């Protein structure tokens, strides 16, 4: 196991809201924590998680105070937010989005960060996984994680 990983919002949200495979996501987090693995996310994660929580609140799945508490807890967790001051991450994201025919560059920023850190990207995003599967060995699917 590497000492560094990148995770995307689809995985992170499973740590704080019960969804399918949340048990796997929490087990993986516990494993990483026990092994002192550094968990990187691009700063974009904050915006994506905020949007996910807001959408849940709009559907009355959680209330706004709960959404705010979850967001605050995530932003003070063991995640290492990566703020790139250089254009290189964005340029790499553009390239990867084009290479894989992604509809936007959001997912490509996670790919670019994992590529630049030379570590695995873990995702629970079925659409991304279907697009990337078998094309890059360093993208890992939560569904394949064994408890």
N, C-alpha and C positions, 0 to 999 in steps of 0.2 A: 504494500500500500504506500502510495506517495505521501509525502509530508504536506502537500498542498493540493487543494481541489478548487474548482469553480462550481457554483451551483446557480441554477436559475430560479426565477420567481415561482415557477410551477412546483418546484420541490420545496422551497422555503415556506410557502403558504401551508403546506401539509404539516409543518412543525407546529403551527398555531391554530389551525382550523381542521377539525376532523373531516377527512375526505377518504376516498378509496386510496389505499396504500399509505395512509398516514402512519400506520404501524411500522412499515418498512422505512419510511422517511425518518421517523424518530429513532429507530434502531441504528440506522446509518449515522445519524447525528451523534448518538451516544458512542458509537464505535470511533468516529473521528475525534470526538472530545477526549475519550480515554487515551487515544494515541497522539494527542496534541497536534492534530492536522489543522493547518491554517485554511480557513474557508474564505475564499475570495468571491466577491461579487462586484460587478461594475456599479457605479453610482446610480445607474439606470434602475437598479432593483428597487430603490426607494420609491420611485414614481410608479413602477409596475405594481408593487405591493399596495401602495396607497389606492390605486385604481381598483385592484381586486377587492380590497376591503370595502371601498365605497360602493362597488356594485353589489356586494353581499348585503350591505346596509340598506341600499335602495330596494332590494328584494325582501327586506325584513327577515333575513336569515340571522343577522346580528344587529344590535343597535349601534348608534354612532359612538357612544362612550366606549363600548366594547371594541369597536374598530380602532379607536384612538389608542386604547390601552394595548391592543395587539401590536399596532404599528410602533408605539414607543418601546415596547419590549423587544421587538425585532431589531430596532435601530440601536439598541444598547446591548445586543447579544454578542456572541463570539464571531459574528460576521466581520470580515475585513473589507470595508468599502474601498473600492479602487477608483480614485479620481485621477483620470489621465489629463495632464497638462499639455500633452502633445497630441498632434493630429493622428499619430500612428494607429491608435486603437480604432478610431473612426474610419480611417482609410482601410484598415484590415477588415473591419466590419462590412464596409461597402464591397470589398472584394469577395468576401465569403458569402454575403447575401447574393451577389451575382453568380458566383460559382455554383451554389446550391439551388438557385432559383427561388429564394425566399421572397415572400410578398412584401416584407419590410426588413429594416436592419436591426430591430430590437433583439431578436434571438441571435443575430450575428455578432452583437457586442459581447455576449457571453462566450460565443465560439472564439472570437478574437482574443478575449482575455485569457481563456484557457490555452490557446495557441501560444500567446506571448509568454505565459508563465510555464509552458511546457508541462502541463498537468491535465488531468481529466476534467471534463465538464459533465456534471450529473444533471439530468433533466427528468421531469415527469410529464413533459409536454408531448403528447402523442403525435401531434402534427409535426413537430420538429423531429422527433425520433423517426417517424416514417420517412421523412425527407433525407435525413443524415445516415440512417442505419446502414452499416456496411461500407460506408465511404470514408469514415475517419475512425481510427481505432480508439481515440481518446475521448469520444463522446459515449457516455454510459447512460443506460436506461434504468430508472428506478424499479421498473417492473421485473428486471432481471436480478435484483438484489435478493439474496437468500438470507432470511432471518436466522 
